[in-house]
């Protein structure tokens, strides 16, 4: 059974959460804008984001989790889309750790300067 994804209109508060999340993912090098994803009514049980074709879909309830959770969902889906990495894969795990420690290294160098 294929779910129908219905786009949801967001309010000002939710747009603020999205904008905060976009600022966070940009710091990690993700070139995402508001046009790169849709907020949809639902994606299924325990599914917060997915890529369908070339479009990133984010479940509306994800916005209730706050900017960091939205950012992590957007970032993961962006990686799926741009790096063609699957969920729960060693390749995805390795890339996430590489990004994490690259950011830590940048912060350490900045503190030392």
C-alpha positions in Angstrom: 0.0 0.0 0.0 1.4 3.4 -1.0 0.6 6.3 1.3 -0.7 9.6 -0.1 1.4 12.5 1.1 -0.7 15.6 1.6 1.3 18.9 2.0 0.5 20.8 5.2 0.4 24.5 5.6 2.7 25.6 8.4 2.1 28.5 10.8 4.6 31.2 11.8 5.9 29.3 14.8 6.6 26.2 12.7 8.3 28.3 10.0 10.6 29.7 12.7 11.5 26.1 13.8 12.2 25.3 10.1 14.4 28.3 9.7 16.4 27.5 12.8 16.8 24.0 11.6 18.0 25.2 8.2 20.6 27.4 9.8 21.9 24.4 11.7 22.2 22.1 8.7 23.9 24.8 6.7 26.7 24.8 9.4 27.2 21.1 8.5 27.5 21.9 4.8 24.0 20.9 3.7 22.8 23.1 0.9 19.1 23.0 1.7 16.5 25.7 1.3 12.8 25.7 2.2 12.1 24.8 -1.4 14.0 21.5 -1.1 11.4 19.8 1.1 7.7 19.5 1.8 6.0 19.2 5.2 3.4 16.5 4.8 0.5 15.3 7.0 2.2 12.0 7.9 4.7 9.4 6.6 3.7 6.4 8.6 4.3 5.2 12.1 7.7 6.3 13.6 8.7 7.9 10.2 9.8 11.5 10.5 11.4 12.0 7.0 12.0 10.3 3.7 13.1 10.9 0.2 10.6 10.2 -2.6 12.1 10.7 -6.0 14.1 13.9 -5.7 11.9 15.4 -3.0 12.5 15.3 0.8 9.3 14.8 2.8 9.1 15.7 6.5 6.2 14.6 8.6 4.3 17.5 10.2 4.7 16.1 13.7 8.5 16.4 13.4 8.1 20.2 13.9 6.8 19.6 17.4 10.1 18.0 18.3 12.0 21.3 17.9 14.7 22.8 15.7 17.4 20.3 16.5 15.2 17.3 15.7 14.0 18.9 12.5 17.6 19.7 11.6 18.8 16.1 12.2 15.9 14.8 10.1 16.6 17.2 7.3 20.3 16.4 7.4 19.7 12.7 7.4 17.3 12.9 4.4 19.7 15.2 2.6 22.4 12.6 3.0 20.2 9.9 1.7 19.4 12.1 -1.3 22.9 13.4 -2.1 25.1 10.5 -1.0 22.6 7.7 -1.9 23.1 6.1 1.6 20.5 3.9 3.1 19.1 3.9 6.6 20.9 1.8 9.3 23.9 1.3 7.0 27.6 1.2 8.0 28.3 3.8 5.3 25.7 6.2 6.7 27.1 5.7 10.2 30.7 6.3 9.1 29.7 9.5 7.3 27.9 10.8 10.3 30.9 10.2 12.5 33.2 11.8 10.0 31.0 14.9 9.9 30.8 15.0 13.7 34.5 14.9 14.3 35.2 17.3 11.4 33.0 19.8 13.2 34.7 19.0 16.6 38.1 19.5 14.9 37.0 22.9 13.5 35.8 24.0 16.9 39.0 23.0 18.6 41.1 24.9 16.0 38.9 27.9 16.4 39.3 27.8 20.2 43.1 27.4 19.9 43.4 30.5 17.6 
